[in-house]
Amino acid sequence: MPAEPDPVRAQGPSVVADGGAEGAKLVVLDPAGEGKHGELPATWRPLTAKRQVIWCRLPVDGALTQAEDVLGDAEPGGPPIDVVAAGESAGDALRLAERHPGAVAHVLLIDPVPDESSELAERVRSAGTAVEALPHSTGEPFNRIPPPLPLGHPDVVAGITKILEDV
């Protein structure tokens, strides 16, 4: 059962967006609710040079609905839309891609919760969407960060950047 949302993280905007609105999009489902003050985490700002980043702060009501709207508005043959999610939000990302076949180019998962993710990921892959897991926290003492690795972590951004540049 998911933990109760942090009331402090539930404050602020449900979505923070930055970057060009006409090109490729990167929809981020953030279970931690970073970006409370209306700005993307600093590590993500370089990504806005090539795509619009739509950061959905899941502790805030309406964030997931806005992600759904972005995918629902996608036009066939339009700019690519990629979805990033961490931890328990991996299932939400996969379900979004499943409901909008052809709208999502990649679903990139950081430390996904394994219960339903693997079967759902296979269905999404078979519909033509690439699904990949990125660098993650092992929870070992040398990591110092228990899973899921925060989306603002430089290793997460480096992994996303590498995958999207190789496309």
N, C-alpha and C positions, 0 to 999 in steps of 0.2 A: 504494500500500500504506500503511495507517495506521501512524503512528508508534507505537513501543512506549509503553505507558502509563508515566507518571511514578510510580515506586514510592511517593513521598511522597503523591501524590494518590490512590493506590490504598488508602491507610489511611483508617480511619474508617468511618462507616456507609455502606451502599449506597444508602440512601434517607433523606432528611430531609423531614419533613412538618410543616406548620403550617397553622392555620386550621380552619374548621368542617368536620367530617367528613360532615355530612348534605347540604350544598348542592352547588353547582357545584364541579368539580375542574379543576385545571390541572396536567397531568403534564409535567414538564420533563426532557428528556434532555440532560444536561450532559456533553459530552465532556471538559471540563477538570477536572471533579471538584470544583467549588467546594462549600462547605458541609462541609468535612472535620471540623469541630468540632461538627457536629450542629445547626447553625443555618443558616437561609436567608441568602443575601446580604442586607445591610441594604436595598438598593434594592427588594427583592421583598416585604419585610414588609408594606407598605401593601396589597398585593393580598390578603392573608389576611383582611382585613375582610369580603370578599365571597365568597371561595371558598377551598377547601382547595388548597394548593400541595404537590404531591408531587414533590420534587426528586430525580431519579434520577442518581446520581453514576456515570457509565458506566465510569470506570477501576476501580471496585470490582465484583468478581464478584457477580452476582445482581441488579444494578440493573435491567437490561433485563427480566429475568424478573418483577420486581415491577411494572414498568410494564405488562407483558402481563397480569398478574393483575388490576390495576385495571380495564383495559378489558374483560377477560373477565367480570368481575363486574358490569358495567354492565347495568342493567335497561332494557328498552324503555320510553320515556317518562320515564325517570329524569332527575335533574339532569344538565345538560350536562357533557361532559368535553372539554377542549381540550388539545392536545399542542403543546409548544414544543420546537424542536431547533435546534442550530447546527452549521454545518460538515458534517463527515462523518456526524454523527448524524441528518441530515435523512432519509437513506435509511431508517434504523431507524424514525423517526417515521412515514414514509409507509407502510412495510410493516406497522407496527402497525395503522394506520388501515385498511389494505386487508384485514387478517386479521379485523378486528372492524367490519364494515360496520354503520353506524347507531349505533355507540358513541361515535364522535368527531365533535364538531360542527365544530371547526377544527383544522387543522394549520398552525402558524405557524413559518416557517423563517427563520433568520438566517444569511446567507451560505452557502446550501446548496451542496454540491459538485455541479456541474452534470451529471456523467456520466450517472447513471441517474435523477436526481431529476425531470427534466421529464416523461419518459414515465410514470413511476410516479405523479407528481402528477396527470396527466390521468386515469389509471385511478381514483384516489381521488376526484377531483372528480366523475367520471361516476357514482360510487356514492353521491354526495350529501354528501360532506364538503367544506367550504370549505378551500382551500389558499391561503395568502398568504405572500409574502416581506415581511419587515420591514426597518426601517432597517439598513443594513449598512456595513461598512468598505470603502472603495474601495482601501485600501492606499496611497493618495497620501500625500505627506509631511505635509499638513495634518491628516490623520486621526491620525497617529502610532500607530495600532493596525492591524496587519495582519489580514486576514480569517482566521477568523471573529471578528466582534466578540464579546467576552465576554458571556455571558448576564446577568451582573450589571451591565453598562453601563447607565447611566440612559437612553440613547436606545432601548435594547432594551425596557426596562420601559415607557417612555412609549409606544412603538409598540404593544406588547401591550395596555396599558391602553386605548388609543384604540380599537383593533379590538374588544375585548371590550365596551366601553361602547356602541359603535355597534350592537351586536347586539340 
